[in-house]
Each structure stands twice: as structure tokens, then as C-alpha cells.
């Protein structure tokens, strides 16, 4: 399974979100795909004000301040 993390440079919330995902990898099997929104006009337009954004199976699970509980709830139901 893949978990997509939309980020950008110099984003402290993105660093926190990545740490949460890496922590959850100890319990759940998934690959983190990190996408820098500044590398795509489409991503910048779509997610520019929302980052970090966590997407699982094409669904945006959470954005902004990411918390372990919300992401873990989704992973438990897959």
C-alpha cells in the first residue's frame, strides 16, 4: 500500500507529518511517497494552502496539522 504525502520545502508541519507516517510504518505495512507540490503546477494549485496533505487510496485523509489517531484509524480500516 502507498501513502502519499504532499509537501514543500521549509514546511515544519510537513516534517511532523512525515515523522508520524514513519512512526506508523512500524505497525502497518505501507510505503510513503513524498511529493513536493512545487514540482507540479497542478499540485501547487490543488494543495498550495493545505500542505501537508496525506492521501491513501486516492482519498485525502487529512491536511494541515496531521495527527497519528486519524491516520491510524484509516489504516485500521483498510
OpenMM code with the backbone's topology and positions (N, CA, C; nanometers):
from openmm import Vec3, app, unit

residues = "UNK UNK UNK UNK UNK UNK UNK UNK UNK UNK UNK UNK UNK UNK UNK UNK UNK UNK UNK UNK UNK UNK UNK UNK UNK UNK UNK UNK UNK UNK UNK UNK UNK UNK UNK UNK UNK UNK UNK UNK UNK UNK UNK UNK UNK UNK UNK UNK UNK UNK UNK UNK UNK UNK UNK UNK UNK UNK UNK UNK UNK UNK UNK UNK UNK UNK UNK UNK UNK UNK UNK UNK UNK UNK UNK UNK UNK UNK".split()
positions = [
    Vec3(0.0834, -0.1170, 0.0000),
    Vec3(0.0000, 0.0000, 0.0000),
    Vec3(0.0882, 0.1237, 0.0000),
    Vec3(0.0373, 0.2291, -0.0630),
    Vec3(0.1106, 0.3550, -0.0693),
    Vec3(0.0330, 0.4645, 0.0036),
    Vec3(0.1074, 0.5439, 0.0779),
    Vec3(0.0535, 0.6635, 0.1414),
    Vec3(0.1275, 0.7805, 0.0784),
    Vec3(0.0522, 0.8706, 0.0178),
    Vec3(0.1131, 0.9855, -0.0488),
    Vec3(0.1130, 1.1032, 0.0471),
    Vec3(0.2287, 1.1659, 0.0601),
    Vec3(0.2447, 1.2839, 0.1438),
    Vec3(0.2847, 1.3999, 0.0543),
    Vec3(0.1947, 1.4952, 0.0380),
    Vec3(0.2254, 1.6159, -0.0398),
    Vec3(0.2902, 1.7161, 0.0539),
    Vec3(0.4062, 1.7677, 0.0122),
    Vec3(0.4863, 1.8555, 0.0970),
    Vec3(0.5412, 1.9720, 0.0146),
    Vec3(0.6207, 2.0523, 0.0791),
    Vec3(0.7025, 2.1540, 0.0123),
    Vec3(0.8209, 2.1850, 0.1022),
    Vec3(0.9212, 2.2481, 0.0457),
    Vec3(1.0410, 2.2839, 0.1226),
    Vec3(1.0066, 2.3830, 0.2335),
    Vec3(1.0845, 2.3788, 0.3391),
    Vec3(1.0716, 2.4705, 0.4514),
    Vec3(0.9305, 2.4677, 0.5116),
    Vec3(0.8820, 2.3483, 0.5351),
    Vec3(0.7466, 2.3291, 0.5898),
    Vec3(0.7570, 2.2456, 0.7166),
    Vec3(0.7577, 2.3093, 0.8340),
    Vec3(0.7700, 2.2346, 0.9592),
    Vec3(0.6563, 2.1340, 0.9801),
    Vec3(0.5355, 2.1681, 0.9375),
    Vec3(0.4246, 2.0739, 0.9516),
    Vec3(0.4469, 1.9498, 0.8660),
    Vec3(0.5127, 1.9671, 0.7518),
    Vec3(0.5430, 1.8539, 0.6641),
    Vec3(0.6425, 1.7591, 0.7300),
    Vec3(0.7397, 1.8144, 0.7981),
    Vec3(0.8376, 1.7339, 0.8706),
    Vec3(0.7668, 1.6539, 0.9796),
    Vec3(0.6756, 1.7180, 1.0506),
    Vec3(0.5987, 1.6487, 1.1552),
    Vec3(0.5142, 1.5364, 1.0956),
    Vec3(0.4488, 1.5643, 0.9833),
    Vec3(0.3634, 1.4639, 0.9185),
    Vec3(0.4455, 1.3431, 0.8743),
    Vec3(0.5618, 1.3681, 0.8187),
    Vec3(0.6481, 1.2574, 0.7747),
    Vec3(0.6919, 1.1730, 0.8948),
    Vec3(0.7219, 1.2374, 1.0051),
    Vec3(0.7608, 1.1642, 1.1268),
    Vec3(0.6476, 1.0749, 1.1757),
    Vec3(0.5259, 1.1260, 1.1705),
    Vec3(0.4096, 1.0466, 1.2121),
    Vec3(0.3941, 0.9252, 1.1213),
    Vec3(0.4060, 0.9454, 0.9905),
    Vec3(0.3933, 0.8334, 0.8971),
    Vec3(0.5041, 0.7303, 0.9185),
    Vec3(0.6252, 0.7771, 0.9415),
    Vec3(0.7359, 0.6840, 0.9658),
    Vec3(0.7126, 0.6053, 1.0947),
    Vec3(0.6575, 0.6686, 1.1945),
    Vec3(0.6237, 0.6003, 1.3200),
    Vec3(0.5187, 0.4912, 1.2940),
    Vec3(0.4170, 0.5233, 1.2147),
    Vec3(0.3103, 0.4280, 1.1860),
    Vec3(0.3567, 0.3120, 1.0990),
    Vec3(0.4652, 0.3316, 1.0251),
    Vec3(0.5202, 0.2219, 0.9444),
    Vec3(0.5690, 0.1067, 1.0307),
    Vec3(0.5954, 0.1309, 1.1565),
    Vec3(0.6380, 0.0237, 1.2465),
    Vec3(0.5249, -0.0749, 1.2729),
    Vec3(0.3999, -0.0283, 1.2626),
    Vec3(0.2823, -0.1107, 1.2894),
    Vec3(0.2103, -0.1565, 1.1623),
    Vec3(0.2187, -0.0764, 1.0575),
    Vec3(0.1429, -0.1018, 0.9351),
    Vec3(0.2378, -0.1072, 0.8157),
    Vec3(0.2025, -0.1910, 0.7204),
    Vec3(0.2864, -0.2046, 0.6010),
    Vec3(0.2391, -0.1077, 0.4934),
    Vec3(0.3168, -0.0039, 0.4697),
    Vec3(0.2885, 0.0892, 0.3610),
    Vec3(0.4166, 0.1621, 0.3230),
    Vec3(0.4132, 0.2137, 0.2025),
    Vec3(0.5262, 0.2906, 0.1509),
    Vec3(0.4854, 0.4376, 0.1485),
    Vec3(0.5747, 0.5246, 0.1936),
    Vec3(0.5496, 0.6681, 0.1884),
    Vec3(0.6021, 0.7208, 0.0553),
    Vec3(0.5130, 0.7829, -0.0205),
    Vec3(0.5502, 0.8501, -0.1455),
    Vec3(0.5408, 0.9994, -0.1168),
    Vec3(0.6552, 1.0647, -0.1150),
    Vec3(0.6586, 1.2075, -0.0854),
    Vec3(0.6590, 1.2858, -0.2160),
    Vec3(0.5644, 1.3807, -0.2280),
    Vec3(0.5538, 1.4620, -0.3488),
    Vec3(0.5643, 1.6092, -0.3117),
    Vec3(0.6657, 1.6738, -0.3675),
    Vec3(0.6867, 1.8168, -0.3469),
    Vec3(0.5930, 1.8915, -0.4406),
    Vec3(0.4979, 1.9660, -0.3853),
    Vec3(0.3983, 2.0322, -0.4693),
    Vec3(0.4588, 2.1393, -0.5593),
    Vec3(0.5772, 2.1857, -0.5249),
    Vec3(0.6417, 2.2888, -0.6066),
    Vec3(0.6958, 2.2327, -0.7378),
    Vec3(0.6919, 2.1007, -0.7550),
    Vec3(0.7387, 2.0384, -0.8786),
    Vec3(0.6251, 2.0189, -0.9791),
    Vec3(0.5036, 2.0583, -0.9426),
    Vec3(0.3886, 2.0414, -1.0307),
    Vec3(0.2913, 2.1576, -1.0116),
    Vec3(0.2587, 2.2265, -1.1212),
    Vec3(0.1612, 2.3353, -1.1124),
    Vec3(0.0256, 2.2833, -1.0647),
    Vec3(-0.0097, 2.1633, -1.1087),
    Vec3(-0.1376, 2.1037, -1.0686),
    Vec3(-0.1416, 2.0818, -0.9168),
    Vec3(-0.0344, 2.0249, -0.8622),
    Vec3(-0.0297, 2.0005, -0.7177),
    Vec3(-0.0284, 2.1320, -0.6402),
    Vec3(0.0473, 2.2302, -0.6907),
    Vec3(0.0542, 2.3600, -0.6227),
    Vec3(-0.0836, 2.4244, -0.6180),
    Vec3(-0.1556, 2.4190, -0.7292),
    Vec3(-0.2891, 2.4781, -0.7346),
    Vec3(-0.3861, 2.4040, -0.6425),
    Vec3(-0.3771, 2.2727, -0.6427),
    Vec3(-0.4697, 2.1904, -0.5654),
    Vec3(-0.4414, 2.1926, -0.4151),
    Vec3(-0.3124, 2.1882, -0.3775),
    Vec3(-0.2759, 2.1692, -0.2373),
    Vec3(-0.1993, 2.2859, -0.1743),
    Vec3(-0.1792, 2.3932, -0.2479),
    Vec3(-0.0928, 2.5023, -0.2027),
    Vec3(-0.1204, 2.5544, -0.0630),
    Vec3(-0.2471, 2.5648, -0.0268),
    Vec3(-0.2822, 2.6191, 0.1044),
    Vec3(-0.3128, 2.5112, 0.2073),
    Vec3(-0.3001, 2.3846, 0.1670),
    Vec3(-0.3421, 2.2746, 0.2534),
    Vec3(-0.2270, 2.1939, 0.3128),
    Vec3(-0.1059, 2.2063, 0.2597),
    Vec3(0.0004, 2.1132, 0.2947),
    Vec3(0.0347, 2.1178, 0.4428),
    Vec3(0.0794, 2.0079, 0.4956),
    Vec3(0.0941, 1.8782, 0.4320),
    Vec3(-0.0420, 1.8117, 0.4080),
    Vec3(-0.0459, 1.7243, 0.3081),
    Vec3(-0.1672, 1.6504, 0.2749),
    Vec3(-0.1315, 1.5021, 0.2732),
    Vec3(-0.2125, 1.4211, 0.3412),
    Vec3(-0.1942, 1.2763, 0.3413),
    Vec3(-0.3085, 1.2150, 0.2613),
    Vec3(-0.2700, 1.1362, 0.1601),
    Vec3(-0.3675, 1.0710, 0.0729),
    Vec3(-0.3442, 0.9199, 0.0762),
    Vec3(-0.4532, 0.8458, 0.0930),
    Vec3(-0.4469, 0.6995, 0.0929),
    Vec3(-0.5555, 0.6489, -0.0013),
    Vec3(-0.5181, 0.5645, -0.0949),
    Vec3(-0.6128, 0.5090, -0.1919),
    Vec3(-0.6932, 0.6173, -0.2626),
    Vec3(-0.6276, 0.7269, -0.2987),
    Vec3(-0.6937, 0.8337, -0.3724),
    Vec3(-0.7816, 0.9242, -0.2885),
    Vec3(-0.7854, 0.9018, -0.1583),
    Vec3(-0.8685, 0.9814, -0.0688),
    Vec3(-0.7805, 1.0672, 0.0214),
    Vec3(-0.8107, 1.1963, 0.0272),
    Vec3(-0.7395, 1.2836, 0.1198),
    Vec3(-0.7900, 1.2521, 0.2598),
    Vec3(-0.6988, 1.2054, 0.3427),
    Vec3(-0.7337, 1.1641, 0.4785),
    Vec3(-0.7244, 1.2815, 0.5749),
    Vec3(-0.6212, 1.3632, 0.5564),
    Vec3(-0.6008, 1.4751, 0.6474),
    Vec3(-0.5072, 1.5751, 0.5823),
    Vec3(-0.5198, 1.7016, 0.6228),
    Vec3(-0.4281, 1.8048, 0.5745),
    Vec3(-0.4077, 1.9086, 0.6837),
    Vec3(-0.2997, 1.9852, 0.6676),
    Vec3(-0.2664, 2.0859, 0.7689),
    Vec3(-0.1930, 2.0204, 0.8838),
    Vec3(-0.2556, 2.0198, 0.9985),
    Vec3(-0.1955, 1.9547, 1.1152),
    Vec3(-0.2374, 1.8081, 1.1129),
    Vec3(-0.1390, 1.7205, 1.0944),
    Vec3(-0.1630, 1.5771, 1.0832),
    Vec3(-0.1498, 1.5134, 1.2218),
    Vec3(-0.2442, 1.4250, 1.2554),
    Vec3(-0.2336, 1.3572, 1.3840),
    Vec3(-0.2323, 1.2057, 1.3636),
    Vec3(-0.1669, 1.1390, 1.4541),
    Vec3(-0.1499, 0.9937, 1.4475),
    Vec3(-0.2839, 0.9218, 1.4500),
    Vec3(-0.3742, 0.9640, 1.5351),
    Vec3(-0.5017, 0.8950, 1.5538),
    Vec3(-0.5809, 0.8858, 1.4232),
    Vec3(-0.5941, 0.9966, 1.3522),
    Vec3(-0.6745, 0.9992, 1.2290),
    Vec3(-0.6157, 0.9081, 1.1220),
    Vec3(-0.4847, 0.9141, 1.1041),
    Vec3(-0.4197, 0.8315, 1.0026),
    Vec3(-0.4297, 0.6839, 1.0420),
    Vec3(-0.4075, 0.6553, 1.1688),
    Vec3(-0.4145, 0.5172, 1.2165),
    Vec3(-0.5549, 0.4602, 1.2017),
    Vec3(-0.6575, 0.5404, 1.2248),
    Vec3(-0.7957, 0.4953, 1.2071),
    Vec3(-0.8195, 0.4498, 1.0622),
    Vec3(-0.7696, 0.5276, 0.9671),
    Vec3(-0.7852, 0.4900, 0.8264),
    Vec3(-0.7088, 0.3619, 0.7959),
    Vec3(-0.5861, 0.3518, 0.8437),
    Vec3(-0.5055, 0.2326, 0.8173),
    Vec3(-0.5690, 0.1079, 0.8781),
    Vec3(-0.6370, 0.1216, 0.9906),
    Vec3(-0.7039, 0.0087, 1.0542),
    Vec3(-0.8218, -0.0430, 0.9725),
    Vec3(-0.8790, 0.0422, 0.8906),
    Vec3(-0.9983, 0.0051, 0.8142),
    Vec3(-0.9669, -0.0307, 0.6696),
    Vec3(-0.8421, -0.0545, 0.6387),
    Vec3(-0.8051, -0.0956, 0.5022),
    Vec3(-0.7883, -0.2460, 0.4952),
] * unit.nanometer
topology = app.Topology()
chain = topology.addChain("A")
for resn in residues:
    res = topology.addResidue(resn, chain)
    for name in ("N", "CA", "C"):
        topology.addAtom(name, app.Element.getBySymbol(name[0]), res)
